[in-house]
Amino acid sequence: MEIKIVGKSGQISVGKAMAGLGFIMETLPGGDILLKHAIVVPVNERWLHEPAMKKKLARADEWMRDHPAKETDLDELAASIETVS
């Protein structure tokens, strides 16, 4: 356990190991402060964490594992496009 002193600016240092991490600060009855490590998800990315999207992403990951990337034969691709058109 460590004792930390709040500086004149109203800040307290939690150490360089915590730099860049997000926290939820909760003020408890009696004045104690509880810091909880938190991962912050930007609002415009929240949809990626919805259950339906997580399922879709898991299926996509599985498909990628079952179908490794390979070099495309551009002549073959062009020929297949011409026959469709």
Phi, psi and omega in degrees: 000144179235151173257129179245144179247132177287129181284177181299333181277356180088013182252157176228140181267134177253002175103155183295332179298337181263358183303132177085354179275153178264148180220149169260129179255122181242126176266118183271159175303137182097353175096354177294150179243132180245124175258127177244126178299132183223147171258124183264126178252119178302145183305319184285358176246000184298328181300334179293341184257004176289146183307316181297318180289324177299322177296315179298317180294323177295319177295319179296319177299317180297316179300317180296323177295322182279344182230078182299151180298143177216159181291137179272133173277104186295326177295317179295319179296315179299319179296320180292328177290318179298323181287335179281324186289000000 
